[in-house]
Amino acid sequence: MDTQALRKRAHDLDVTVWVGKSGIDPVEPELDDQLKDTDLVKIKFLRAAQGGTTVTQLAANLADRVGAKVIETRGNTGVLYRRWVSYLIR
C-alpha cells in the first residue's frame, strides 16, 4: 500500500499510544501488540517525552524497535505502519 493511501486511512484514527516522560521503552511492548492486531497505529508524543529530540527522531527509533515504518509525523503525533498479514499466519 502506498504512503498516500496510508496517510488517508490514518487521518481518522484515534491516538491509541501515548509516549510520556518515561520515554519509548515502556510503550514498546504495547505498540508491538497493537501492530499485531492492526496495521496502523497513531502515537502521541507528549512534550515531556521529547527531551531534546524531535518527534521524527522518536517515531523513527520506536519504528525500528518494533519493525514498523513511519508513515507520517505531524506536530506531536506520529503514525506507524507494519504489515500485519504475516502475524495472522501462525
Protein Blocks (a to p, Z undefined) as FASTA:
>chain_A
ZZklmmmmmmmpccfbdcdfkojmlmmmmmmmmmmmpmbdcddddfklnnopafklmmmm
mmmmnopacfbdchjbccddddfklmmpZZ
